[in-house]
Amino acid sequence: MYHVALPIAPEDAYVEEKVAAVVGLPHATDAVRVTLVHVAESGTDVASVPAVADALAQFDAADVAAETVRGEGRPSEALLEAAAERDADCICVAGRDRSPAGKRQLTPGSQQILLTADRPVLVAGSVEADRGADHV
């Protein structure tokens, strides 16, 4: 199975984009599993966090296996640690919508992951944000 580690922030505005990117992977229902990583205080049931619950519901609806992990410390470091501990094949992060002059950029956490990860990083984005762009 292809294993994807995916961070979920407390109020994650990019849940749909990240889920869509993973669900869009080849043979996702048969060959992909996801670990949702959420940083929270000890004892927190991360599956009850609204953004995490939303992601779990979306993966369930797409018939893609997903589990949750509570991380500690800085979110980017917790994600990298969870990906390494679980030997994830890929990490999925989100880009960030900007003005046409700024085009698509990464959040600071996503940029750190992209620069320091020791495994492939999938950057999810919105097709709507790129409509009309003059590039491929």
HUNOR-V394371 format. One record per backbone hydrogen bond with DSSP energy under -0.5 kcal/mol. CO is the residue of the C=O (numbers start at 1). NH is the residue of the N-H. If there is no record, write none. Layout:
co:CO nh:NH
co:CO nh:NH
This chain:
co:1 nh:3
co:2 nh:4
co:2 nh:33
co:3 nh:89
co:3 nh:90
co:4 nh:35
co:5 nh:92
co:6 nh:37
co:9 nh:12
co:10 nh:51
co:11 nh:13
co:12 nh:15
co:14 nh:18
co:15 nh:19
co:16 nh:20
co:17 nh:21
co:18 nh:22
co:19 nh:23
co:20 nh:24
co:22 nh:25
co:25 nh:28
co:27 nh:30
co:27 nh:31
co:28 nh:32
co:31 nh:2
co:32 nh:65
co:33 nh:4
co:34 nh:36
co:34 nh:67
co:35 nh:6
co:35 nh:37
co:36 nh:38
co:36 nh:69
co:37 nh:8
co:38 nh:71
co:41 nh:44
co:44 nh:46
co:45 nh:48
co:46 nh:49
co:49 nh:52
co:49 nh:53
co:50 nh:54
co:51 nh:55
co:52 nh:56
co:53 nh:57
co:54 nh:58
co:55 nh:59
co:56 nh:60
co:57 nh:61
co:58 nh:62
co:59 nh:64
co:60 nh:63
co:65 nh:34
co:67 nh:36
co:69 nh:38
co:69 nh:71
co:71 nh:40
co:74 nh:78
co:75 nh:79
co:76 nh:80
co:77 nh:81
co:78 nh:82
co:79 nh:83
co:80 nh:84
co:81 nh:85
co:82 nh:86
co:83 nh:88
co:84 nh:87
co:89 nh:120
co:90 nh:5
co:91 nh:93
co:91 nh:122
co:92 nh:7
co:93 nh:124
co:94 nh:107
co:96 nh:105
co:99 nh:102
co:99 nh:103
co:105 nh:96
co:107 nh:111
co:108 nh:112
co:109 nh:113
co:110 nh:114
co:111 nh:115
co:112 nh:116
co:113 nh:117
co:120 nh:91
co:121 nh:123
co:122 nh:93
co:122 nh:124
co:124 nh:95
co:126 nh:130
co:127 nh:130
co:127 nh:131
co:128 nh:131
co:130 nh:133
